[in-house]
Amino acid sequence: MKFVKDENTRLEVSNESGRKSFKLGMKKLWASCKTIELIDLSSNKFSGPVPSSYANNGLPNLTNLDLSNNQLNGTIPSSLFTLPSLQIMFLYENKFIVIFDDETIPDSFSSQLEELDLSHNLLEGNIPKFISKFTSLRSLSLKSINFHGVIDPRMFASLKNLAEIDLSGNNMLSIDTSDIAITIPGLSTFSFSSCNLSVFPNS
C-alpha cells in the first residue's frame, strides 16, 4: 500500500501489487486535504456517501478528483460541482443513485470543469439540465446509467468547447430529431450506441 501526499498538493492512494483496498474513513481523509490540488482514490473500497460538507468549504485548490471504481452510493452532492478550481471529475463505476435534486441546485457551478465522467452508476431519470452550465466542458461521459426520456439537443448548445460526448448504453434514451439547429464547433465524437433511437436525425 502506498499513500502519497506530495508537498501538500497531491493525494494518491495506490497498491503496488495492483490490488487497492484502502479503508480510511472518507471524512477523516477529506479533512486533511485543505490545500490539495489532486485527489486520486480510484479502485479502492470506499463506500457510503461523499462528505458534502468538506467539498463545500475545504477544497478550494482542487483541480482533479478521481473517486472512480469504488462502492460510493447515495446522492452525488451538489457541492462537488461548485469547487472553484475543479477541472476533472471522475465518479464512474460507483453506486450513486441520485444526482442532487432540484431543491439543492447551487447558485453557481464550477466554470473550470473540462472533463466529467459519471458512467456506470445507478442513476435514473432524465439527463440533468445543469450540465449546460459547464461551459468549459470538453468531455462528457454518461454511458450505461439508466437515463431515460427524450434529449433536447439544445441543452448542449452552450457547451461550445465540447469535443466528446458519450451517452451509449442508455437503452431508454432517445433524442429529439425535429428541426433544431445548434452548433458545437469542436465536437468530434458523439456516441449514442445501444440507445432507443429509431429515426435518423435531420441533417
Residue pairs with C-beta under 8 A, 6 or more apart in sequence:
1 13
1 14
1 15
1 16
1 22
2 12
2 13
2 14
2 15
2 16
3 12
3 13
4 10
4 11
4 12
4 13
4 14
5 11
5 36
8 35
8 36
9 35
9 36
9 37
9 38
9 61
10 36
10 37
10 38
11 29
11 33
11 36
11 38
11 39
11 40
11 41
12 38
12 39
12 40
13 20
13 22
13 40
13 41
13 44
14 20
14 40
15 21
15 22
20 42
20 43
20 44
20 45
21 44
21 45
22 41
22 44
22 45
22 46
23 44
23 45
26 46
26 48
26 50
26 51
27 51
27 54
29 41
30 51
30 54
30 55
30 58
30 59
31 54
31 58
33 39
33 54
33 58
33 59
33 62
34 58
34 59
35 61
36 59
36 61
36 62
37 61
37 62
37 63
37 64
37 85
38 62
38 63
38 64
39 59
39 62
39 64
39 65
39 66
39 67
40 64
40 66
41 66
41 67
41 70
42 66
42 67
42 68
42 69
42 70
42 90
43 68
43 69
43 70
44 69
44 70
45 70
45 71
46 67
46 70
46 71
46 72
47 70
47 71
47 72
47 73
48 72
48 73
48 74
49 72
49 73
49 74
49 75
49 77
50 67
50 72
50 74
50 76
50 77
50 80
51 77
52 77
52 78
52 79
52 80
53 79
55 77
55 79
55 80
55 82
55 83
56 79
56 82
59 83
60 83
60 84
60 85
61 85
62 83
62 85
62 86
63 85
63 86
63 87
63 88
63 112
64 86
64 87
64 88
65 80
65 83
65 86
65 88
65 89
65 90
66 88
66 89
66 90
67 90
67 91
67 94
68 90
68 91
68 92
68 93
68 94
68 117
69 92
69 93
69 94
70 93
70 94
71 94
71 95
72 91
72 94
72 95
72 96
73 94
73 95
73 96
73 97
73 122
74 96
74 97
74 98
75 96
75 97
75 98
75 99
75 100
75 101
76 91
76 96
76 98
76 99
76 100
76 118
77 100
78 100
78 104
78 105
78 106
79 106
80 86
80 89
81 100
81 106
81 109
81 110
81 113
81 130
82 106
82 108
82 109
82 110
83 110
84 110
84 112
85 110
85 112
86 110
86 112
86 113
87 112
87 113
87 114
87 115
87 136
88 113
88 114
88 115
89 113
89 115
89 116
89 117
90 115
90 117
91 117
91 118
91 121
92 117
92 118
92 119
92 120
92 121
92 141
93 119
93 120
93 121
94 120
94 121
95 121
95 122
96 118
96 121
96 122
96 123
97 121
97 122
97 123
97 124
98 123
99 118
99 123
99 128
105 130
109 130
109 133
109 134
110 134
111 134
111 135
111 136
112 136
113 134
113 136
113 137
114 136
114 137
114 138
114 139
114 161
115 137
115 138
115 139
116 131
116 134
116 137
116 139
116 140
116 141
117 139
117 140
117 141
118 141
118 142
118 145
119 141
119 142
119 143
119 144
119 145
119 166
120 143
120 144
120 145
121 145
122 145
122 146
123 145
123 146
123 147
124 145
124 146
124 147
124 148
125 147
125 148
125 149
126 147
126 148
126 149
127 142
127 147
127 149
127 151
127 155
127 167
127 173
129 155
131 137
131 140
131 155
131 156
131 159
132 155
132 156
132 157
132 158
132 159
133 158
134 159
135 158
135 159
135 160
135 161
136 161
137 159
137 161
137 162
138 161
138 162
138 163
138 164
138 186
139 162
139 163
139 164
139 165
140 159
140 162
140 164
140 165
140 166
141 164
141 165
141 166
142 166
142 167
142 170
143 166
143 167
143 168
143 169
143 170
143 191
144 168
144 169
144 170
145 169
145 170
146 170
146 172
147 167
147 170
147 172
147 173
148 170
148 172
148 173
149 172
149 173
149 174
150 174
150 175
150 176
151 167
151 173
151 174
151 175
151 176
152 176
152 180
153 175
153 176
153 180
153 182
154 180
154 182
156 162
156 165
156 182
156 184
157 182
157 183
157 184
159 184
160 184
160 185
160 186
161 186
162 184
162 186
162 187
163 186
163 187
163 188
163 189
164 187
164 188
164 189
165 187
165 189
165 190
165 191
166 189
166 191
167 173
167 191
167 192
167 195
168 191
168 192
168 193
168 194
168 195
169 193
169 194
169 195
170 194
170 195
170 196
171 194
171 195
171 196
172 196
173 195
173 196
174 195
174 196
174 197
174 198
175 192
175 195
175 197
175 201
177 199
177 200
177 201
177 202
178 202
179 202
